[in-house]
């Protein structure tokens, strides 16, 4: 497995674990891009709400052209998670916890 793929797997696994710690159901869709170019890496689900999630390693890592097209054409909610803080913010939002609020856990 190329180093890039291992790094992406470790990054995605870590950020998925952040969401799961908040009770978010996480579906790994990273292999879907082989069938639909640009398809996001995961779907987060909580209380009937689903958010498509694209993971990036940093604020500077750009979307690919296929990812840009997918995000432009998608009619649902999709977010780009570029840091652990982004993953935490999204998990808290899906749980209905206000920014800076106490999650009670």
Secondary structure, DSSP 8 states (H G I E B T S, - for coil): --HHHHHHHHHHHHHHHHHHHTT-EEEE-GGGGGTSTT--SEEEEETTEEEEEEE-SSTT----HHHHHHHHH--S-EEEE-SHHHHHHHHHHHHT--TT-----
